Amino acid sequence: MAIPLMIRRDPVIAGAFARRVALAVAGPLKAISIRCVQLNVGLRCSLTCRNCHVESSPRRREEMSWETMQLALTAARKVRAATIDITGGEPELHPQFRKLVQAARKIDLQVIVRTNLTILLKPPYTQLPVFFKKHRVRLVASLPSYEEEVVDQQRGRGVYRDSIRAMKELNAIGYGIDPTLPLDLIHNPVGTALPRPQSTLERDYKRELDIRHGLRFTQLFTVTNMPVGRFQRALEQEGKAFGYAEKLQTGFNPDTLDGLMCRHQLHVSWDGTLHDCDFNCAMEIGVGKETPGNIRDFDPTTYLQRKINCADHCFGCTAWRGSSFGGALV
């Protein structure tokens, strides 16, 4: 297991985003609730996507211990969260993945698994769809476009075809068709474009995937590319970082602030560190000093009263219609 990172816990609020928030809400951004416990269980992935904010790849070895998973489930029960959201990396690669899902379902938590789809075609993971169905797991799958060229450009050659094959297998057992087996898709645009309206794009996806492949899915979520990790480095190499940052700042929408995911979740990274969101995790920005910084010392009261540690990458979640792992905010 990799050595834990040195996480910054100082307030990261001396920037343009904090000033815009202060004008909109007459103070700093604060937590509201804990509806969901999100676990980033590790950074290993079979893909190396160009826009990955946590920079996952087959070479990464960071992974969450079973002890940390148990502490997170205990915290979820303590705060009466409804959902556990399992992400990575590629969470299915974690050796304790099935055990975690079973433990979460045993205490009546809804389970979301964020999958790249392609893993479901590779032994020994080909039986996972049946496992998911048995435990009524909600699947959220990355498919940045219904166009093959766009997906392969962003995620790697052949990923589109493998994703379609995996979706067909999921459809065959009811995912995306049976209302109790949701299969949601994540769209993020190529390059510096902002997502089109979510409802319009969902109609396009449903029409095109049905016509081209006879596929069904439940919902489409649009996600803005965050200026973090690989995507930010690509922007810098192409000389587009300043222009993209300016676009996000110009698009700031105060109506998105109530729904920001950082205000409604407990985020636990692979080493147990607490963050306000997965993007702050990627930036190595921990929660503020007013609350314990590791799940082993979790305190619901101070966590719910905390100020969100913001930085200017947060404009990505508030631009235009907003963005979260659950899609557009307004």
Disulfide bonds with the S-S distance in Angstrom:
none
